[in-house]
């Protein structure tokens, strides 16, 4: 189970995703009174998307990438999208332009609506989220 707390009943961020941790104690009573759960259903491990991320990054024109100066490699992008501690630093998932690129170029086509990170999950479909309080 993955956990998220917010100030509003809407679990989604302005970037169109919701970030969750697998450690409820780290976020309970910190981010708001509304508790949301994601059960992991349909989630794809971020590591399983590295090939798709790399191919998409390498096939995206430099002017269409969120970063092109200084050059960011596909390996850098994979690393940014694999935060070690999603609560303290969600890295690439805190960056709107990168999240939009990731959604449009990697997730949307195959219909991936949730990504599992080393210690959490990032969900792009509110229907996968249950608000419990």
C-alpha positions in Angstrom: 0.0 0.0 0.0 1.1 3.5 -0.8 0.1 6.7 1.1 -0.4 10.4 0.4 -1.9 13.2 2.5 -3.1 16.5 1.0 -4.7 19.8 2.1 -7.7 19.2 -0.3 -9.8 16.2 -1.2 -8.2 16.2 -4.7 -5.2 13.9 -4.5 -3.7 15.2 -7.8 -0.9 17.8 -8.1 -0.9 20.7 -10.5 1.4 18.5 -12.7 -1.4 15.9 -13.1 0.2 13.2 -10.9 0.1 12.2 -7.2 3.2 11.0 -5.4 2.9 8.3 -2.7 5.3 6.8 -0.2 5.3 3.2 1.1 5.9 4.5 4.6 2.8 6.1 6.0 4.6 7.3 9.2 6.8 9.7 7.1 3.8 11.6 5.7 1.0 11.3 8.2 0.2 14.6 9.9 2.7 16.4 7.6 1.0 17.3 4.4 -2.7 17.7 5.2 -5.7 16.0 6.7 -6.9 14.1 3.6 -5.5 10.6 3.3 -5.2 8.8 0.0 -4.2 5.3 -0.8 -2.9 3.6 -3.9 -2.7 -0.2 -3.8 -0.1 -0.6 -6.6 -2.6 -2.1 -9.1 -1.3 -1.6 -12.6 1.9 0.1 -11.5 5.1 -0.4 -13.6 8.5 -0.3 -11.9 10.5 2.7 -13.1 13.4 0.4 -13.8 11.3 -1.5 -16.3 10.8 1.7 -18.2 14.5 2.6 -18.6 14.6 1.3 -22.2 11.4 3.2 -23.2 12.8 6.3 -21.5 16.1 6.1 -23.2 14.5 5.5 -26.7 12.1 8.3 -26.2 14.8 10.7 -25.0 17.1 9.8 -27.8 14.3 10.2 -30.3 13.1 13.6 -29.0 14.4 16.6 -30.8 16.6 18.7 -28.5 14.3 21.7 -28.8 11.4 19.5 -27.6 13.3 18.3 -24.5 12.7 20.0 -21.1 16.5 20.2 -20.8 19.0 20.7 -23.6 21.6 23.0 -22.2 23.7 21.7 -20.6 23.1 18.4 -22.3 21.1 15.9 -20.2 21.5 12.3 -21.2 18.9 9.6 -21.2 20.8 8.0 -18.3 20.4 11.3 -16.4 16.7 11.3 -17.0 16.3 7.7 -15.8 18.2 8.7 -12.6 16.0 11.8 -12.1 12.9 9.6 -12.4 14.2 7.1 -9.8 14.3 9.0 -6.5 15.8 7.2 -3.6 13.6 9.0 -1.1 10.4 10.2 -2.7 9.4 12.1 0.5 12.6 14.2 0.8 13.2 14.7 -2.9 11.1 13.4 -5.7 13.7 14.6 -8.1 12.3 14.5 -11.6 8.8 14.1 -10.4 9.0 17.6 -8.9 9.8 19.1 -12.3 6.7 20.0 -14.3 8.4 20.1 -17.8 10.0 16.7 -17.2 6.8 15.2 -15.8 5.0 16.4 -18.9 7.7 15.0 -21.3 7.6 11.7 -19.4 3.8 11.4 -19.6 3.6 12.4 -23.3 6.6 10.4 -24.6 6.7 7.3 -22.4 3.5 6.7 -20.4 0.6 7.9 -22.4 1.0 5.8 -25.5 1.1 2.4 -23.8 -1.5 3.5 -21.2 0.7 3.4 -18.1 -1.0 5.3 -15.3 1.2 4.5 -12.3 4.9 4.1 -11.8 6.5 2.3 -8.8 9.7 4.0 -7.5 12.2 2.5 -5.0 10.1 3.7 -2.0 6.8 4.9 -3.4 4.6 5.4 -6.4 3.6 8.1 -8.8 0.0 7.9 -10.1 -1.3 9.7 -13.2 -5.0 8.6 -12.9 -7.1 9.8 -10.0 -9.4 6.7 -10.5 -6.6 4.5 -9.2 -6.6 6.4 -5.9 -8.9 5.9 -2.9 -9.5 8.8 -0.6 -10.1 7.3 2.9 -10.3 10.3 5.2 
